[in-house]
Amino acid sequence: MTTETLPPSMTLPTDAEQTSPAMPTESVESAASFADLGVDARVVATLARMGIETPTLIQARGIPPLLAGRDVVGQSRTGSGKTIAYGLPLVERM
């Protein structure tokens, strides 16, 4: 069965259909810095040396509850910073 024969409810959305004004993909609501999220100054300095200074949306929303020890489920596009969002709190706890 090809996608031409699938009912619309079973087909994947195109890139244009996936982008929605209700779900921003940029750092629209992000914090000013990782320090604002409660990240240790040594980690902030390391991120800055790597050229990472402003958290993305997934990072701004995910890091604070993870630092507080809460469970988080997040979904974001490839390249949006999910690895840092989930990994940074792990480094903080070491």
C-alpha positions in Angstrom: 0.0 0.0 0.0 1.5 3.4 -0.9 0.8 6.7 0.7 -1.4 7.6 -2.3 -3.9 4.9 -1.3 -3.9 5.6 2.5 -6.7 7.5 4.0 -5.7 11.0 5.1 -5.9 10.0 8.8 -3.1 7.5 8.3 -0.6 9.7 6.4 2.2 11.7 8.0 1.9 15.4 7.9 4.3 17.4 5.6 6.8 19.8 7.1 4.5 22.7 6.4 1.7 21.0 8.3 3.9 20.2 11.3 4.7 23.8 12.0 2.0 25.4 14.0 1.7 28.8 15.5 0.4 27.2 18.7 3.6 25.2 19.0 6.7 27.4 18.5 9.9 25.8 17.4 12.2 28.7 18.2 13.5 29.9 21.5 10.5 32.3 21.7 9.9 31.7 25.4 13.4 30.6 26.4 15.3 32.0 29.4 17.9 34.6 28.9 20.7 32.2 30.0 21.4 28.8 31.5 22.2 30.6 34.8 18.6 31.8 34.8 17.5 28.2 34.7 19.5 27.4 37.9 22.5 25.7 36.1 25.8 25.7 38.0 28.2 28.4 37.0 30.9 25.9 36.0 28.5 24.2 33.6 27.4 27.6 32.2 31.1 28.5 31.6 31.7 25.2 29.8 28.6 25.7 27.6 29.8 29.2 26.8 33.2 27.9 25.7 31.3 25.6 23.4 29.4 28.6 22.0 26.1 27.6 23.7 24.9 30.6 25.6 21.1 30.9 25.2 18.8 27.9 26.0 16.4 26.8 23.3 12.7 26.3 24.1 13.0 22.6 25.0 15.9 23.4 27.3 14.2 26.3 29.0 11.1 24.2 29.6 12.9 21.0 30.5 15.9 21.8 32.6 14.3 23.5 35.6 11.9 20.6 36.4 14.7 18.0 35.8 17.0 19.9 38.1 14.2 19.7 40.7 14.2 15.9 40.3 10.8 15.7 38.5 10.1 13.5 35.5 9.8 15.2 32.2 8.6 14.0 28.8 9.5 16.3 25.9 9.3 16.3 22.2 11.1 18.6 19.8 12.6 18.5 16.4 16.1 17.2 15.6 18.7 19.8 16.4 16.6 21.6 18.9 18.8 20.8 22.0 17.1 17.8 23.6 20.4 16.1 24.4 21.5 19.1 26.5 18.0 19.5 28.0 18.1 15.9 29.3 21.9 15.5 29.8 22.7 18.7 31.6 20.7 17.9 34.7 22.4 14.5 34.9 25.8 16.3 34.9 24.6 18.6 37.6 23.7 15.7 39.8 27.1 14.0 39.5 
